[in-house]
């Protein structure tokens, strides 16, 4: 399927690993021009080299910026004044008991997971409207609907992303700009893979057994009873970023393996 992305420029925040990296790779395979982002120049350079090697495309560049530092975000926006597609992927998560989460963590999670996308959208959204084409996608989570009791502060930020995404979509009425949210479920990113491997080693159980018990105990409503691959999420992100998805706007698109037990 030709997603008609050859003449589009996409920026993906937090894209030197995991879902962001896989999304950048899929965009390059589809012929788009891609700008990636990480917190350090070293991580960006390493990811660019890997993407060039894996795709054979040289339509790739990167800008380092830590989204907890406003001055670095401002510098990024100066270097990249306009894009066709914005993927708000940067974010953090951390399991922590509710009573042990200080105010500082609530503010930190909100700034990195929510304000990062707001700041980028504030730059690019008006320009998309002006040229009457654009795509903004917030990488939210099933945790925005199915709030995890082990990291309520994370779930709060993912719900907030859904509100911002839908609110921006309301401002696109009658245009060729769309704003949507993607809700991945448990996904086997590099970090999650390392966590599972460490747990396997410490418990003496196989990786397969650790994964099986995770879904039995922690995510029993999952229908696929496995971690999604980052590529499965990335494929969905790139499709909804394309001109082919022009009739989908203001949606919260689930890629969570049926974990959330609701019809709509």
Secondary structure, DSSP 8 states (H G I E B T S, - for coil): -----TT-EEEESS-SSHHHHHHHHHHHHTT-EEEEEESSHHHHHHHHHHHHHHH----EEEEE--TT-HHHHHHHHHH----SEEEE---------GGG--HHHHHHHHIIIIIHHHHHHHHHHHHHHHHT-EEEEEE--GGGTS--TT-HHHHHHHHHHHHHHHHHHHTTTTSSEEEEEEEE-SB--HHHHHHHHHHHHHHT--HHHHHHHHHHHT-TT-SS-S-B-HHHHHHHHHHHTSGGGTT--S-EEEESTT-S----
